[in-house]
């Protein structure tokens, strides 16, 4: 499990935990009604660590801007059965999602990791469509939390182009 700058609360740890899933094809990654997409408490805790809260807004924006490329990298690696490349890429998504409080995306990324560990690369690749949907939902919620940018870039807040 990734190391956090601040330990997650028990409720966040429980929400990010992935239950065992023996149904590789259907997966448990499909978000249910009312599923938590982003836990704002994680972001608030991160804001408490910095004198300038804009640091966290920039982190969230950078997460949003880099997410599409990370997902592309996972899909390319899975498509050519590159176990090491796909493992590295999905770990990056898992870690950054956890740090930004993207509970649903973290859970789904862990499920992809589990599929990959079992050698089910094709099933992991199929799950990527659901991950992209979750990524878009995550970005929408992060945009609502951090609607503008404060780093001097003209791009504004979180952006994502699936």
C-alpha positions as a Markdown table, in Angstrom:
| # | Residue | x | y | z |
|---|---|---|---|---|
| 1 | Unk | 0.0 | 0.0 | 0.0 |
| 2 | Unk | 1.3 | 3.5 | -0.8 |
| 3 | Unk | 2.8 | 5.7 | 1.9 |
| 4 | Unk | 0.7 | 8.8 | 2.7 |
| 5 | Unk | 2.0 | 12.2 | 3.7 |
| 6 | Unk | -0.8 | 12.1 | 6.3 |
| 7 | Unk | -2.4 | 8.9 | 7.4 |
| 8 | Unk | -5.9 | 8.4 | 6.0 |
| 9 | Unk | -8.7 | 8.3 | 8.5 |
| 10 | Unk | -10.3 | 4.9 | 9.3 |
| 11 | Unk | -13.3 | 5.8 | 7.3 |
| 12 | Unk | -11.2 | 6.6 | 4.2 |
| 13 | Unk | -9.1 | 3.5 | 4.6 |
| 14 | Unk | -12.3 | 1.4 | 4.8 |
| 15 | Unk | -13.8 | 3.2 | 1.8 |
| 16 | Unk | -10.7 | 2.6 | -0.3 |
| 17 | Unk | -10.4 | -1.1 | 0.5 |
| 18 | Unk | -11.2 | -3.4 | -2.3 |
| 19 | Unk | -13.2 | -6.5 | -1.4 |
| 20 | Unk | -12.2 | -9.8 | -2.8 |
| 21 | Unk | -13.6 | -10.4 | -6.2 |
| 22 | Unk | -13.7 | -13.7 | -7.8 |
| 23 | Unk | -15.9 | -12.5 | -10.7 |
| 24 | Unk | -13.2 | -11.3 | -13.1 |
| 25 | Unk | -15.5 | -10.4 | -16.0 |
| 26 | Unk | -18.2 | -8.5 | -14.1 |
| 27 | Unk | -15.9 | -7.1 | -11.4 |
| 28 | Unk | -16.9 | -5.2 | -8.3 |
| 29 | Unk | -15.6 | -2.0 | -9.8 |
| 30 | Unk | -18.9 | -0.8 | -11.1 |
| 31 | Unk | -19.9 | 2.1 | -8.9 |
| 32 | Unk | -23.2 | 1.7 | -7.1 |
| 33 | Unk | -25.8 | 4.4 | -6.6 |
| 34 | Unk | -24.5 | 7.0 | -4.2 |
| 35 | Unk | -21.0 | 5.7 | -4.4 |
| 36 | Unk | -18.4 | 8.1 | -3.0 |
| 37 | Unk | -16.2 | 9.4 | -5.8 |
| 38 | Unk | -14.0 | 11.9 | -3.9 |
| 39 | Unk | -13.6 | 12.2 | -0.2 |
| 40 | Unk | -13.1 | 15.9 | 0.5 |
| 41 | Unk | -11.8 | 15.1 | 4.0 |
| 42 | Unk | -8.6 | 13.8 | 2.4 |
| 43 | Unk | -8.1 | 17.1 | 0.7 |
| 44 | Unk | -8.9 | 19.1 | 3.8 |
| 45 | Unk | -6.3 | 17.0 | 5.7 |
| 46 | Unk | -3.7 | 17.7 | 3.0 |
| 47 | Unk | -4.6 | 21.4 | 3.2 |
| 48 | Unk | -3.8 | 21.3 | 6.9 |
| 49 | Unk | -0.3 | 20.3 | 6.0 |
| 50 | Unk | 0.5 | 23.4 | 4.0 |
| 51 | Unk | 0.5 | 27.1 | 4.9 |
| 52 | Unk | -0.8 | 27.9 | 1.4 |
| 53 | Unk | -3.9 | 25.9 | 0.6 |
| 54 | Unk | -3.3 | 26.7 | -3.1 |
| 55 | Unk | -0.6 | 24.0 | -3.0 |
| 56 | Unk | -3.4 | 21.4 | -2.7 |
| 57 | Unk | -5.4 | 23.0 | -5.4 |
| 58 | Unk | -2.4 | 22.8 | -7.7 |
| 59 | Unk | -1.9 | 19.2 | -6.7 |
| 60 | Unk | -5.5 | 18.4 | -7.6 |
| 61 | Unk | -5.2 | 20.3 | -10.9 |
| 62 | Unk | -2.0 | 18.4 | -11.8 |
| 63 | Unk | -3.7 | 15.1 | -10.9 |
| 64 | Unk | -6.5 | 16.0 | -13.3 |
| 65 | Unk | -4.2 | 17.1 | -16.1 |
| 66 | Unk | -2.0 | 14.0 | -15.9 |
| 67 | Unk | -4.7 | 11.4 | -15.4 |
| 68 | Unk | -5.6 | 10.9 | -19.1 |
| 69 | Unk | -2.0 | 10.3 | -20.0 |
| 70 | Unk | -1.6 | 7.8 | -17.2 |
| 71 | Unk | -4.7 | 5.9 | -18.3 |
| 72 | Unk | -3.5 | 5.9 | -21.9 |
| 73 | Unk | -0.2 | 4.4 | -20.6 |
| 74 | Unk | -2.0 | 1.6 | -18.7 |
| 75 | Unk | -4.1 | 0.7 | -21.7 |
| 76 | Unk | -1.1 | 0.7 | -24.1 |
| 77 | Unk | 0.9 | -1.6 | -21.7 |
| 78 | Unk | -2.1 | -3.9 | -21.1 |
| 79 | Unk | -2.7 | -4.1 | -24.8 |
| 80 | Unk | 0.8 | -5.5 | -25.5 |
| 81 | Unk | 0.8 | -7.6 | -22.3 |
| 82 | Unk | 3.6 | -5.5 | -20.8 |
| 83 | Unk | 3.2 | -6.7 | -17.2 |
| 84 | Unk | 6.0 | -4.5 | -15.8 |
| 85 | Unk | 4.8 | -1.4 | -17.6 |
| 86 | Unk | 1.2 | -1.8 | -16.8 |
| 87 | Unk | 2.0 | -2.5 | -13.1 |
| 88 | Unk | 4.1 | 0.7 | -12.9 |
| 89 | Unk | 1.4 | 2.7 | -14.6 |
| 90 | Unk | -1.5 | 1.4 | -12.5 |
| 91 | Unk | 0.5 | 2.0 | -9.3 |
| 92 | Unk | 0.9 | 5.6 | -10.3 |
| 93 | Unk | -2.9 | 6.0 | -10.7 |
| 94 | Unk | -3.5 | 4.1 | -7.5 |
| 95 | Unk | -1.1 | 6.2 | -5.5 |
| 96 | Unk | -2.1 | 9.6 | -6.9 |
| 97 | Unk | -5.8 | 8.8 | -6.6 |
| 98 | Unk | -5.5 | 7.8 | -3.0 |
| 99 | Unk | -3.6 | 11.0 | -2.3 |
| 100 | Unk | -6.2 | 13.2 | -3.8 |
| 101 | Unk | -9.1 | 11.4 | -2.1 |
| 102 | Unk | -10.4 | 9.7 | -5.3 |
| 103 | Unk | -12.0 | 6.8 | -3.4 |
| 104 | Unk | -13.9 | 5.2 | -6.2 |
| 105 | Unk | -10.9 | 5.5 | -8.7 |
| 106 | Unk | -8.5 | 4.1 | -6.1 |
| 107 | Unk | -10.8 | 1.1 | -5.5 |
| 108 | Unk | -11.0 | 0.4 | -9.2 |
| 109 | Unk | -7.3 | 0.8 | -9.8 |
| 110 | Unk | -6.6 | -1.7 | -7.0 |
| 111 | Unk | -9.0 | -4.1 | -8.7 |
| 112 | Unk | -7.0 | -3.7 | -12.0 |
| 113 | Unk | -3.8 | -4.4 | -10.0 |
| 114 | Unk | -5.4 | -7.5 | -8.6 |
| 115 | Unk | -6.5 | -8.7 | -12.1 |
| 116 | Unk | -3.0 | -8.1 | -13.4 |
| 117 | Unk | -1.4 | -10.0 | -10.5 |
| 118 | Unk | -3.6 | -12.9 | -11.4 |
| 119 | Unk | -2.4 | -12.6 | -15.0 |
| 120 | Unk | -5.8 | -11.5 | -16.3 |
| 121 | Unk | -4.5 | -8.8 | -18.5 |
| 122 | Unk | -7.4 | -8.9 | -20.9 |
| 123 | Unk | -9.9 | -8.5 | -18.1 |
| 124 | Unk | -7.9 | -5.6 | -16.6 |
| 125 | Unk | -8.0 | -4.0 | -20.0 |
| 126 | Unk | -11.8 | -4.4 | -20.2 |
| 127 | Unk | -12.1 | -2.7 | -16.8 |
| 128 | Unk | -10.3 | 0.4 | -18.2 |
| 129 | Unk | -13.6 | 1.7 | -19.7 |
| 130 | Unk | -15.1 | 1.8 | -16.3 |
| 131 | Unk | -12.0 | 3.4 | -14.9 |
| 132 | Unk | -12.2 | 6.2 | -17.5 |
| 133 | Unk | -15.8 | 6.8 | -16.5 |
| 134 | Unk | -14.8 | 7.0 | -12.8 |
| 135 | Unk | -11.9 | 9.3 | -13.8 |
| 136 | Unk | -14.3 | 11.7 | -15.5 |
| 137 | Unk | -16.6 | 11.6 | -12.4 |
| 138 | Unk | -13.6 | 12.3 | -10.2 |
| 139 | Unk | -12.5 | 15.2 | -12.3 |
| 140 | Unk | -16.0 | 16.7 | -12.2 |
| 141 | Unk | -16.0 | 16.5 | -8.4 |
| 142 | Unk | -12.5 | 17.9 | -8.1 |
| 143 | Unk | -13.5 | 20.8 | -10.4 |
| 144 | Unk | -16.4 | 21.6 | -8.1 |
| 145 | Unk | -14.0 | 21.6 | -5.1 |
| 146 | Unk | -11.2 | 23.5 | -6.9 |
| 147 | Unk | -12.9 | 25.4 | -9.8 |
| 148 | Unk | -10.0 | 27.8 | -10.5 |
| 149 | Unk | -6.3 | 27.5 | -10.7 |
| 150 | Unk | -3.9 | 29.7 | -8.7 |
| 151 | Unk | -0.6 | 28.8 | -10.1 |
| 152 | Unk | -0.6 | 31.5 | -12.7 |
| 153 | Unk | -1.5 | 29.1 | -15.5 |
| 154 | Unk | -4.3 | 30.1 | -17.8 |
| 155 | Unk | -5.8 | 26.6 | -17.7 |
| 156 | Unk | -7.8 | 27.3 | -14.5 |
| 157 | Unk | -8.9 | 24.4 | -12.3 |
| 158 | Unk | -9.0 | 20.7 | -12.9 |
| 159 | Unk | -9.3 | 19.6 | -16.5 |
| 160 | Unk | -9.6 | 16.2 | -18.1 |
| 161 | Unk | -10.2 | 15.1 | -21.6 |
| 162 | Unk | -11.0 | 11.3 | -21.8 |
